[in-house]
Amino acid sequence: MPGGGANLGRWFESAIEQTAVKYRARGIASIHKMPTPYKIIAHDRILRTRSDVDYFGVIKGLAVAFDAKTTRKNSIPTRNVHA
């Protein structure tokens, strides 16, 4: 695992994508990365707009949507998890 910063996020997203490929191949789940939406604000400027979630899909017939977030802590507060 890399040291941190943007590299940590890229590593984590790569791990999610590799897992999603394996799950698709085994028929367990179909998880896809949501493309980052863009808004053209001028002919030479593009603004990245906030998307709703990073990933969406279906696991064993249940719809799922989640963000890929990393932390240096050992856990995340349960208030950050929504059903």
Residue, then its C-alpha position, 0 to 999 in steps of 0.5 A: m500500500p502506498g504512503g498516502g495522499a492521492n496515491l492512496g486513493r488511486w491504490f484503493e480505487s484500483a483494488i476496488e476495480q480488481t475486486a469488481v472484475k473478479y466478482r463479475a467473472r464469478g457472477i457474484a456482483s456487477i459493480h461499476k465506477m461512476p464517471t466524473p461529471y464535467k461541465i463546460i464553462a467556457h470553450d477552454r475551461i472544464l469544471r468537474t462537478r460533484s457526482d453522487v457516488d463513486y461506484f454503483g451496481v448490484i450484489k446478489g440482487l440488491a442495489v448498492a452505491f458507495d464512495a471510495k474513501t480512505t482513512r489513516k484511522n482503524s475505523i470510520p464512524t457508523r454515522n458515515v454509513h447509510a442504508 
